[in-house]
């Protein structure tokens, strides 16, 4: 787990803190489950724009940036 970014570690530990067990190993299935849930949340909260003109330019850039950062965390956990 040491090779995870601080953002990915924060997501994992937030998930892990809801259980009675805390393990410092690399729980692959849990990482994949967290990544899948994070991707689903991203699609609900920050959906991809069907066209670049359905929102203001500033809003579009912000949403894409947020989406990219969240999906990067999901990708990192899904390795």
C-alpha positions in Angstrom: 0.0 0.0 0.0 3.0 2.3 0.4 3.0 2.8 -3.4 -0.5 4.4 -3.3 -0.8 8.2 -3.5 -2.0 10.0 -0.4 -5.4 10.6 -2.1 -5.8 6.8 -2.9 -4.7 5.9 0.6 -7.3 8.3 2.1 -10.0 6.7 0.1 -8.9 3.2 1.1 -8.6 4.1 4.8 -12.0 5.8 4.8 -13.5 2.6 3.3 -11.5 0.4 5.7 -12.5 2.4 8.8 -16.1 1.3 8.4 -15.1 -2.3 9.3 -14.0 -3.9 12.5 -10.7 -5.0 10.9 -7.9 -2.9 9.7 -5.1 -4.6 7.7 -2.0 -3.0 6.4 -1.6 -5.6 3.6 -2.7 -5.1 0.1 -6.3 -6.3 -0.1 -6.7 -6.6 -3.9 -10.4 -7.4 -3.9 -11.2 -4.5 -1.6 -9.2 -2.1 -3.8 -11.1 -3.2 -6.9 -14.4 -2.8 -5.0 -13.5 0.7 -3.9 -12.4 1.6 -7.5 -15.7 0.3 -8.9 -17.7 2.3 -6.4 -15.7 5.4 -7.0 -16.2 5.2 -10.7 -19.9 4.8 -10.2 -20.0 7.8 -8.0 -18.0 9.8 -10.5 -20.5 8.9 -13.2 -23.4 10.1 -11.0 -21.8 13.3 -9.7 -19.5 14.4 -12.5 -20.9 12.8 -15.7 -19.0 13.2 -19.0 -20.4 16.0 -21.2 -22.1 14.8 -24.3 -21.0 18.0 -26.1 -18.5 20.6 -24.9 -21.1 23.4 -25.3 -23.8 22.1 -22.9 -22.3 24.1 -20.0 -20.1 27.2 -19.5 -16.5 26.7 -20.5 -15.2 27.3 -16.9 -17.7 24.8 -15.5 -16.8 22.2 -18.1 -13.1 22.5 -17.4 -13.7 22.2 -13.6 -15.9 19.2 -14.0 -13.5 17.4 -16.3 -10.6 18.1 -14.0 -12.5 16.8 -11.0 -13.7 13.7 -13.0 -10.1 13.1 -14.1 -8.7 13.3 -10.6 -11.3 10.9 -9.1 -10.9 8.4 -12.0 -7.1 8.5 -11.5 -7.6 7.5 -7.9 -9.9 4.7 -9.0 -7.3 3.5 -11.6 -4.6 3.5 -9.0 -6.7 1.4 -6.6 -7.6 -1.0 -9.5 -4.0 -2.1 -10.2 
